[in-house]
Amino acid sequence: MRNLVLLAALYTIAFSGERKKEKTCGPNEEFRECGISCEPKCNEEIPLVCTANCMVNVCQCKEGFKRGPKGCVEPGPDCK
């Protein structure tokens, strides 16, 4: 019984740091635990290759915005 309690305590200590590590994101960005690997970018209309990989704990552009040199912007003149 003591071994079971010890094992439970060790498990709790080992995995207590596995909580969501949420970042502070910039304007027009949102935190995603599992983001897409082909985030829309200003310099490309449609990504040529998009894998199903999960980008873990990332800030990505909100829907309707694209990634540019100055962060996430609306498509248009600021998206260069």
C-alpha positions, 0 to 999 in steps of 0.5 A: 500500500505504501508503494502505491501511495509513493507511486501516486505521489511521484506521478503527481509530481512528474506530471504537474508541469504538463499543464497548458503553457499558454502564451501571450499572443500579439494583436490579431493572434490567438493561442492554439494548443494544436495549431495548423502547420500551414498558417495563411501568409501574405506572400502566398495565396494557397500553401503548396504543401500543408501537412497534418502536423500539430504545431504545439502551443503556438500563437497563430493568426485569427481567422481572416488574418494572414501572417506578414513581416509585422505580424497578423494583418488583414489581407490588403495593402498592409499584407506585403 
